[in-house]
Amino acid sequence: MEGSDNGIPPVLKTGARKGLQVRVLSP
């Protein structure tokens, strides 16, 4: 199911699950 979230790559999805989405979205 890669690219199934509005074209969001699995990297962002995985990071978001670990609470790293803040670092990915706001470095």
C-alpha positions as CSV (number, residue, x, y, z in Angstrom):
1,M,0.0,0.0,0.0
2,E,2.8,2.5,-0.9
3,G,1.6,5.8,-2.2
4,S,-1.9,5.1,-1.1
5,D,-2.0,8.0,1.4
6,N,-2.6,10.9,-1.0
7,G,0.7,10.1,-2.6
8,I,2.6,10.1,0.7
9,P,5.8,7.9,0.5
10,P,6.2,5.0,2.9
11,V,9.1,6.9,4.5
12,L,6.8,9.6,5.9
13,K,4.2,7.0,7.0
14,T,6.8,5.0,8.8
15,G,8.3,8.1,10.4
16,A,4.9,9.3,11.5
17,R,4.2,6.0,13.2
18,K,7.4,6.4,15.2
19,G,6.6,10.0,16.0
20,L,9.3,11.3,13.7
21,Q,6.9,13.1,11.4
22,V,7.7,16.3,13.3
23,R,11.3,16.0,12.2
24,V,10.4,15.0,8.7
25,L,7.9,17.8,8.2
26,S,9.7,20.3,10.3
27,P,13.5,19.7,10.2
